[in-house]
């Protein structure tokens, strides 16, 4: 009897083992066949599964945020985007050489008039590229000047070194897309020499000189100074200017671009 009970006990153990193997095999086959048959999951079930997966990754705290909190967060994000965009439009800097190519072909080498940061001047903010594309006449004059042909190539200025009150990103956008009258005149003067010489050139020269006077010729002093050995304080005119407080541009104008008379010679 003892042997009989041991035999049946072993038989039952063997049957359990075989049954467990068959169940595991069936489960494995089902799992391998599920992708092939698409397992008949509906869109709703897939969505529930995706949310469940997200719950494992995203902290539960995010799922407990109320609608009001979401609204406050969205408002704060919107304010940040608007503030950042406004800051970029007013004080951002664009100097990528290929920037103009995003809209049209370019015809000039931007490296020839790029800002030179080796002369110790602070780089201004704004659009520092594409100057020659919109102002080809002044650029052609600049290439014939002593400032461009200088033997000290490492100190050759770019447009923004002298004209450091450059267009902001917002001003550039306004010119390109809002087309104010002044900008339309600049565009028309590209093919109308009479308009350029009689109206546009004097206006732009006057604006540039007013900027130099207002800044006390900071662009000139940024490059021409005693430390760089590019300025002589012993010249009589310089000694007189130092005593009277006269600024560089009052004497040194028409050096880079074509001659434009100072409107009031007596007040130079």
C-alpha positions in Angstrom: 0.0 0.0 0.0 2.8 2.3 0.8 4.3 1.7 -2.6 1.0 2.2 -4.3 0.5 5.6 -2.6 4.0 6.7 -3.6 3.4 5.6 -7.1 0.1 7.6 -7.4 1.7 10.6 -5.7 4.5 10.6 -8.3 1.9 10.2 -11.0 -0.1 13.2 -9.8 3.2 15.3 -9.5 4.1 14.4 -13.1 0.6 15.4 -14.3 0.9 18.7 -12.6 4.3 19.3 -14.1 3.0 18.4 -17.6 -0.1 20.6 -17.2 2.0 23.6 -16.1 4.3 23.1 -19.1 1.2 23.0 -21.5 -0.1 26.3 -19.9 3.2 28.1 -20.2 3.5 26.9 -23.8 0.0 28.1 -24.6 0.7 31.5 -23.1 4.0 31.8 -25.0 2.3 30.9 -28.3 -0.5 33.5 -27.6 2.1 36.2 -26.8 4.0 35.5 -30.0 0.8 35.5 -32.1 -0.7 38.6 -30.6 1.3 41.1 -32.7 0.6 39.1 -35.9 -3.1 39.1 -35.4 -3.3 42.7 -34.0 -5.0 41.1 -31.0 -8.2 43.0 -31.9 -7.5 46.0 -29.6 -9.8 48.9 -30.2 -8.7 52.5 -30.4 -10.1 53.2 -27.0 -8.2 50.4 -25.5 -5.0 51.6 -27.2 -5.6 55.1 -25.7 -6.1 53.6 -22.3 -2.9 51.6 -22.6 -1.0 54.7 -23.8 -2.2 56.7 -20.8 -1.3 53.9 -18.5 2.2 53.9 -19.9 2.5 57.6 -19.5 1.4 57.2 -15.9 4.5 55.1 -15.3 6.7 57.8 -16.7 5.0 61.1 -15.8 4.7 61.9 -12.1 1.3 61.4 -10.7 1.3 65.1 -9.5 0.8 66.2 -13.1 -2.4 64.2 -13.4 -3.8 65.9 -10.3 -3.4 69.5 -11.7 -6.7 71.3 -12.0 -8.0 73.2 -15.0 -7.3 76.5 -13.2 -3.7 75.5 -12.6 -3.3 74.5 -16.2 -4.7 77.8 -17.3 -2.3 79.7 -15.0 0.7 77.7 -16.3 -0.3 78.3 -20.0 -0.7 82.0 -19.3 2.7 82.2 -17.6 4.3 80.3 -20.6 2.6 82.7 -23.0 3.9 85.8 -21.1 7.4 84.3 -21.2 7.2 83.7 -24.9 6.0 87.2 -25.6 8.6 88.8 -23.3 11.4 86.7 -24.9 10.2 87.6 -28.4 10.0 91.3 -27.6 13.5 91.2 -26.0 14.8 89.6 -29.1 13.1 92.0 -31.5 14.5 95.0 -29.5 17.9 93.7 -28.3 18.6 90.5 -30.2 21.5 90.1 -32.6 21.5 88.5 -36.0 24.9 88.1 -37.7 24.7 84.8 -39.6 26.3 85.4 -43.0 23.6 83.3 -44.8 20.7 85.0 -43.0 19.6 86.9 -46.2 19.6 83.7 -48.2 16.5 82.6 -46.4 14.5 84.9 -48.7 16.6 85.8 -51.7 20.0 85.3 -53.3 22.9 87.4 -52.0 25.5 89.1 -54.2 28.2 90.3 -51.7 30.7 88.6 -49.4 29.4 89.2 -45.9 32.8 88.5 -44.4 34.2 91.7 -46.0 32.0 94.0 -44.0 31.3 91.8 -40.9 31.8 93.3 -37.5 35.4 93.2 -36.4 35.6 92.1 -32.8 39.4 92.3 -32.7 39.7 96.0 -32.4 38.4 96.1 -28.8 34.9 97.6 -29.5 31.8 96.3 -28.0 29.6 94.5 -30.4 26.2 96.3 -30.9 22.9 94.4 -30.9 20.7 94.2 -34.0 21.0 92.9 -37.5 24.8 92.9 -38.3 24.5 91.1 -41.6 23.2 91.9 -45.1 24.3 95.6 -45.0 25.7 95.5 -48.6 22.6 93.8 -49.9 20.4 96.8 -49.0 23.0 99.5 -49.2 25.2 98.6 -52.2 26.3 102.1 -53.1 27.8 102.9 -49.7 29.4 99.5 -49.7 31.1 100.2 -53.1 32.4 103.5 -51.7 33.7 101.7 -48.6 35.7 99.3 -50.6 37.5 102.2 -52.3 38.3 103.9 -49.0 41.5 103.8 -46.8 39.5 102.1 -44.1 39.0 99.1 -46.4 42.4 99.1 -48.1 44.3 99.5 -44.8 47.4 97.4 -44.4 46.4 96.5 -40.9 43.8 94.0 -42.1 43.3 92.8 -38.5 41.9 96.2 -37.7 39.8 96.7 -40.8 36.3 97.8 -39.6 33.0 96.3 -40.7 29.9 98.4 -41.3 28.7 97.9 -37.7 32.0 99.0 -36.2 31.4 102.6 -37.5 27.6 102.6 -37.8 27.1 101.0 -34.3 23.5 102.2 -34.0 22.4 99.4 -36.3 18.9 98.4 -37.2 17.2 96.3 -34.5 15.5 93.1 -35.5 12.2 94.8 -35.1 13.3 97.7 -37.4 14.6 95.3 -39.9 11.2 93.4 -39.9 9.4 96.8 -40.2 11.5 97.7 -43.3 11.1 94.3 -44.9 7.4 93.8 -44.4 5.7 97.1 -43.5 7.6 99.0 -46.2 7.7 102.6 -44.8 8.1 105.4 -47.2 11.8 106.0 -46.2 12.6 102.4 -47.0 10.8 102.5 -50.3 13.0 105.5 -51.3 16.1 103.5 -50.4 14.9 100.7 -52.6 14.0 103.0 -55.5 17.4 104.7 -55.2 19.1 101.4 -56.1 18.2 102.0 -59.7 17.6 105.8 -59.6 20.9 107.6 -59.3 19.2 111.0 -59.2 17.1 110.0 -56.2 20.1 108.5 -54.5 22.4 111.5 -55.0 19.9 114.3 -54.4 17.7 112.9 -51.6 18.6 109.5 -50.1 22.4 109.9 -49.7 22.2 113.3 -48.0 19.5 112.0 -45.7 21.4 108.9 -44.7 24.6 110.9 -44.3 22.9 113.3 -42.0 21.5 110.5 -39.8 24.9 108.9 -39.6 26.6 112.1 -38.6 23.9 112.9 -36.0 24.6 109.5 -34.4 28.3 110.2 -34.3 27.8 113.6 -32.7 25.4 112.2 -30.1 27.8 109.4 -29.1 30.8 111.8 -29.2 32.3 109.7 -32.0 32.6 106.6 -29.8 33.0 104.4 -32.9 36.0 106.5 -33.9 37.5 106.4 -30.5 36.9 102.7 -30.1 39.4 101.9 -32.9 41.6 105.0 -32.9 43.2 105.3 -29.5 46.6 105.6 -27.8 46.6 102.0 -26.6 46.3 100.6 -30.1 48.8 103.2 -31.4 46.2 104.4 -34.0 45.8 107.9 -32.7 48.3 110.8 -32.3 47.5 113.2 -29.5 50.5 115.5 -30.4 48.8 116.8 -33.6 47.9 120.4 -33.3 44.3 119.9 -34.4 43.9 117.1 -31.9 45.3 119.2 -29.1 42.8 122.0 -30.0 39.9 119.5 -30.1 40.9 118.1 -26.7 40.7 121.6 -25.2 37.4 122.6 -26.9 35.7 119.3 -26.5 35.2 118.9 -30.3 34.3 115.5 -31.5 36.0 113.5 -34.3 33.2 113.6 -36.9 33.1 117.4 -37.0 36.5 117.3 -38.9 36.8 113.7 -40.1 33.7 113.3 -42.4 33.6 112.2 -46.0 36.4 109.8 -45.4 34.7 106.5 -46.2 31.8 107.4 -48.4 31.3 109.9 -51.2 31.3 113.6 -50.4 28.2 115.0 -48.8 28.4 118.7 -47.6 27.7 119.3 -44.0 24.3 121.1 -44.0 25.5 124.0 -41.8 29.2 124.6 -42.3 29.3 127.3 -39.6 28.1 124.9 -36.8 30.5 122.1 -37.4 
